[in-house]
Amino acid sequence: MRVLIVGAGPTGLTAAVELARRGTIADVIDRRDAASSFSRAVGILPYSLEILQPSGVTDKLLAEGIRYRSAKFYNGVDNILTLPIRSDSRQSDYDFLLGLAQDRTEGILKDAFVGFGGAVRYETELIALTQFDDQVIATTRGGDEAKYDYVLGADGIKSTTRDCIGYDYPGFDLPETWSIADVDVEGWPNPTSFTNCLLPHGEVVIVVPLEAKRYRIISNTADALETLPLDMTVTNVRREGQFKISVRQVDSYQKGHVFLAGDAAHCHSPAGGRGMNLGISDSADFARRLVDSDLDGYTAARHAEGEQAIGFSERGRKAITSPNPLVRGLVIAALKIIAALPFVQRRVVQTLLYG
Ligand SMILES: Cc1cc2nc3c(=O)[nH]c(=O)nc-3n(C[C@H](O)[C@H](O)[C@H](O)COP(=O)(O)OP(=O)(O)OC[C@H]3O[C@@H](n4cnc5c(N)ncnc54)[C@H](O)[C@@H]3O)c2cc1C
């Protein structure tokens, strides 16, 4: 069986690994000239660790990642809630949230794929797909053509695969500009906690530990570092940037023998940390169904899961970024109530980890 995976982000690489460990080595192409050193996602949820355990990837993620102990919420500079991140639910062997910069997650996935005998072909850009009854011809820039039985488009938000099969990407774009900074820091008091600072007019700043003394700061304002209300001793700014957020999902994840997964099929804000994890589970599901000849149910299963994740992320985003003083007041009051009630804390963490 010949399979083409378009895109070597976390989604495409997971599909490659999950197929390889079942005996199918796919062709994996990416238009970049090398593996990414650009990290977006950090949080790896229990179900992703479960999925990646049989391939040996999870052990490597655990060896490099940080286990987050808590999520701290500040109203301005006042710490109003410290939520211990453990659920005691025994729903998974990995009942916690792991943090690792996305470029390292991709590096570990890629090494696993190579270990199974695969290779990623960089500087290879898909430009066209032609479908016949049971075959797809993929054309890459430069004009090379190859025949495949199946194609998986894991080529991100601006997916060429999605364009090639003529699918729209219904949804909307958020008007505001978000910002991100990766910084080296001395003496930050929360090295194993997410720090969430809520400010009066709906601004939010989130500080996420990446590794010892290295932190990611994200905000729904144009300058995350400037907006952070807490004192932070930044010794080096590795990267600063701005980004826009879209909230979109395709109606169908498949057309003939071409399938979509990850950001090519759905996108939303980083609130709730679902994006990369959802792509990982799309791919694992695709790989299992392909090997089990069970692809017909792929769209129904993945669309429902994607819709749920987008709903979860949007509820979280709206709650923490609302400029309405009444909503802001209610959110702060709710966080204070959660701080006083350990059994509610466990329910909240359960939802954060398992949806
Ligand atoms: C600031 C920020 C923070 C985030 N934080 C989190 C988080 O904490 N947790 C979480 O789960 N998610 C998070 N996300 C979302 C997460 O980063 C994405 O959901 C994830 O990267 C999607 O992976 P992907 O493999 O589907 O797509 P991508 O990572 O975009 O990979 C697509 C790949 O396809 C390649 N490609 C594109 N077009 C072509 C073509 N025509 N031919 C060949 N190759 C092509 C690209 O070069 C790229 O390598 C965050 C996102 C942002 C922006």
The ligand as an SDF file (V2000), in Angstrom:
LIG
                    3D

 53 58  0  0  0  0  0  0  0  0999 V2000
    1.1080   30.3610   19.8280 C   0  0  0  0  0  0  0  0  0  0  0  0
    0.5190   28.9950   19.7260 C   0  0  0  0  0  0  0  0  0  0  0  0
    0.5080   28.1960   20.8490 C   0  0  0  0  0  0  0  0  0  0  0  0
   -0.0400   26.9150   20.7690 C   0  0  0  0  0  0  0  0  0  0  0  0
   -0.0720   26.1440   21.9090 N   0  0  0  0  0  0  0  0  0  0  0  0
   -0.6050   24.9020   21.8410 C   0  0  0  0  0  0  0  0  0  0  0  0
   -0.6090   24.0260   23.0060 C   0  0  0  0  0  0  0  0  0  0  0  0
   -0.1080   24.3660   24.1120 O   0  0  0  0  0  0  0  0  0  0  0  0
   -1.1540   22.7860   22.8730 N   0  0  0  0  0  0  0  0  0  0  0  0
   -1.6590   22.3540   21.6790 C   0  0  0  0  0  0  0  0  0  0  0  0
   -2.1190   21.2040   21.6210 O   0  0  0  0  0  0  0  0  0  0  0  0
   -1.6510   23.1260   20.5570 N   0  0  0  0  0  0  0  0  0  0  0  0
   -1.1390   24.3880   20.6090 C   0  0  0  0  0  0  0  0  0  0  0  0
   -1.0950   25.1630   19.4820 N   0  0  0  0  0  0  0  0  0  0  0  0
   -1.5820   24.6180   18.1970 C   0  0  0  0  0  0  0  0  0  0  0  0
   -0.5320   23.7250   17.5390 C   0  0  0  0  0  0  0  0  0  0  0  0
    0.6980   24.4010   17.3870 O   0  0  0  0  0  0  0  0  0  0  0  0
   -1.0400   23.2660   16.1740 C   0  0  0  0  0  0  0  0  0  0  0  0
   -2.3390   22.7300   16.3570 O   0  0  0  0  0  0  0  0  0  0  0  0
   -0.1230   22.2010   15.5660 C   0  0  0  0  0  0  0  0  0  0  0  0
    1.1320   22.7230   15.1940 O   0  0  0  0  0  0  0  0  0  0  0  0
   -0.7630   21.6040   14.3000 C   0  0  0  0  0  0  0  0  0  0  0  0
    0.0930   20.6270   13.7840 O   0  0  0  0  0  0  0  0  0  0  0  0
   -0.0520   20.1530   12.2850 P   0  0  0  0  0  0  0  0  0  0  0  0
    1.0100   19.1130   12.1120 O   0  0  0  0  0  0  0  0  0  0  0  0
   -1.4590   19.8030   11.9970 O   0  0  0  0  0  0  0  0  0  0  0  0
    0.2750   21.4340   11.3950 O   0  0  0  0  0  0  0  0  0  0  0  0
    1.6700   22.2770   11.3180 P   0  0  0  0  0  0  0  0  0  0  0  0
    2.4080   22.1970   12.6160 O   0  0  0  0  0  0  0  0  0  0  0  0
    1.2950   23.6130   10.8060 O   0  0  0  0  0  0  0  0  0  0  0  0
    2.5000   21.4770   10.2310 O   0  0  0  0  0  0  0  0  0  0  0  0
    2.1380   21.4940    8.8560 C   0  0  0  0  0  0  0  0  0  0  0  0
    3.3780   21.1590    8.0260 C   0  0  0  0  0  0  0  0  0  0  0  0
    2.9550   21.0330    6.6510 O   0  0  0  0  0  0  0  0  0  0  0  0
    3.9640   21.6290    5.8230 C   0  0  0  0  0  0  0  0  0  0  0  0
    3.3130   22.0270    4.5590 N   0  0  0  0  0  0  0  0  0  0  0  0
    2.3820   22.9910    4.3700 C   0  0  0  0  0  0  0  0  0  0  0  0
    1.9890   23.0220    3.0690 N   0  0  0  0  0  0  0  0  0  0  0  0
    2.7010   22.0640    2.4270 C   0  0  0  0  0  0  0  0  0  0  0  0
    2.7440   21.6110    1.0710 C   0  0  0  0  0  0  0  0  0  0  0  0
    1.9740   22.1640    0.1260 N   0  0  0  0  0  0  0  0  0  0  0  0
    3.5990   20.6070    0.7580 N   0  0  0  0  0  0  0  0  0  0  0  0
    4.3940   20.0450    1.7150 C   0  0  0  0  0  0  0  0  0  0  0  0
    4.3850   20.4380    3.0160 N   0  0  0  0  0  0  0  0  0  0  0  0
    3.5470   21.4330    3.3690 C   0  0  0  0  0  0  0  0  0  0  0  0
    4.4640   22.8180    6.6350 C   0  0  0  0  0  0  0  0  0  0  0  0
    5.7710   23.2040    6.2180 O   0  0  0  0  0  0  0  0  0  0  0  0
    4.4540   22.2440    8.0590 C   0  0  0  0  0  0  0  0  0  0  0  0
    5.6900   21.6570    8.4020 O   0  0  0  0  0  0  0  0  0  0  0  0
   -0.5660   26.4400   19.5440 C   0  0  0  0  0  0  0  0  0  0  0  0
   -0.5360   27.2570   18.4080 C   0  0  0  0  0  0  0  0  0  0  0  0
   -0.0020   28.5290   18.4890 C   0  0  0  0  0  0  0  0  0  0  0  0
    0.0050   29.3930   17.2580 C   0  0  0  0  0  0  0  0  0  0  0  0
  1  2  1  0
  2  3  1  0
  2 52  2  0
  3  4  2  0
  4  5  1  0
  4 50  1  0
  5  6  2  0
  6  7  1  0
  6 13  1  0
  7  8  2  0
  7  9  1  0
  9 10  1  0
 10 11  2  0
 10 12  1  0
 12 13  2  0
 13 14  1  0
 14 15  1  0
 14 50  1  0
 15 16  1  0
 16 17  1  0
 16 18  1  0
 18 19  1  0
 18 20  1  0
 20 21  1  0
 20 22  1  0
 22 23  1  0
 23 24  1  0
 24 25  2  0
 24 26  1  0
 24 27  1  0
 27 28  1  0
 28 29  2  0
 28 30  1  0
 28 31  1  0
 31 32  1  0
 32 33  1  0
 33 34  1  0
 33 48  1  0
 34 35  1  0
 35 36  1  0
 35 46  1  0
 36 37  1  0
 36 45  1  0
 37 38  2  0
 38 39  1  0
 39 40  1  0
 39 45  2  0
 40 41  1  0
 40 42  2  0
 42 43  1  0
 43 44  2  0
 44 45  1  0
 46 47  1  0
 46 48  1  0
 48 49  1  0
 50 51  2  0
 51 52  1  0
 52 53  1  0
M  END
$$$$
